[in-house]
Amino acid sequence: MDANRKEYHHIRDFYIDWLENMNDQLAAIDDEYFDTPGKKAINRINNNLLYHPNKPIYKDHFGAGLDQRSKQGDFYIELGVEGCYIGGGYWHPSSKILKSIREAIDYDGQTLKSIVRKKSFKSMFGELVQDEPLKTAPKGYLQEHEHIDLLRRKSFAAVCSISEEEVKSKGFDKKVIEIYKELMPFRRYLNNAVTV
């Protein structure tokens, strides 16, 4: 890092400026958007070695969360050496949040299924991000529940991979907005489940 600190700060400042601009663009198309300035949106470059001691000290990507309300699933953008992607939802949420999402699915899981099975959603994200599901039904739910496939999940996240060429293209902002719009119903469903 010491040898590349100047270049790192140059790229970081550029990314923060781009996030500021994207923050404004997304706020203009979504009345419920939560203002998230670039400096607040960007993640730290340091890995958390307390919980992941085997990881390198520094990440090999820039990550940021826009539309970032406290304790809710944000709109996440990651641009890195090994790949780039955009997504949203909840990855390994706390037991309290997971309980709220499962309660929403129990009450109205068909709505969530309709969202993730929509042709445009599947075309952009494919299936929800794979995570090791529970082997049996979660406590309080029957194995025969009509939405048991969702109830057994431990994470609810959708991700769209982006090529380096797309990131560098003039149409990248437009692509980000397109992904944001497609994710809106999915993120709203989950965030409503957590807050209601």
Rosetta blueprint (number, residue, H / E / L):
1 M L
2 D H
3 A H
4 N H
5 R H
6 K H
7 E H
8 Y H
9 H H
10 H H
11 I H
12 R H
13 D H
14 F H
15 Y H
16 I H
17 D H
18 W H
19 L H
20 E H
21 N H
22 M H
23 N H
24 D H
25 Q H
26 L H
27 A H
28 A H
29 I H
30 D L
31 D L
32 E L
33 Y L
34 F L
35 D L
36 T L
37 P L
38 G H
39 K H
40 K H
41 A H
42 I E
43 N L
44 R L
45 I L
46 N E
47 N L
48 N L
49 L L
50 L L
51 Y L
52 H L
53 P L
54 N L
55 K L
56 P L
57 I L
58 Y E
59 K L
60 D L
61 H E
62 F E
63 G E
64 A E
65 G E
66 L E
67 D L
68 Q L
69 R L
70 S L
71 K L
72 Q L
73 G L
74 D L
75 F E
76 Y E
77 I E
78 E E
79 L E
80 G E
81 V L
82 E L
83 G L
84 C E
85 Y E
86 I E
87 G E
88 G E
89 G E
90 Y E
91 W L
92 H L
93 P L
94 S L
95 S H
96 K H
97 I H
98 L H
99 K H
100 S H
101 I H
102 R H
103 E H
104 A H
105 I H
106 D H
107 Y H
108 D H
109 G H
110 Q H
111 T H
112 L H
113 K H
114 S H
115 I H
116 V H
117 R H
118 K L
119 K H
120 S H
121 F H
122 K H
123 S H
124 M H
125 F H
126 G L
127 E L
128 L L
129 V L
130 Q L
131 D L
132 E L
133 P L
134 L L
135 K L
136 T L
137 A L
138 P L
139 K L
140 G L
141 Y L
142 L L
143 Q L
144 E L
145 H L
146 E L
147 H L
148 I H
149 D H
150 L H
151 L H
152 R L
153 R L
154 K L
155 S L
156 F E
157 A E
158 A E
159 V E
160 C E
161 S E
162 I E
163 S L
164 E H
165 E H
166 E H
167 V H
168 K H
169 S L
170 K L
171 G L
172 F H
173 D H
174 K H
175 K H
176 V H
177 I H
178 E H
179 I H
180 Y H
181 K H
182 E H
183 L H
184 M H
185 P H
186 F H
187 R H
188 R H
189 Y H
190 L H
191 N H
192 N H
193 A H
194 V H
195 T H
196 V L
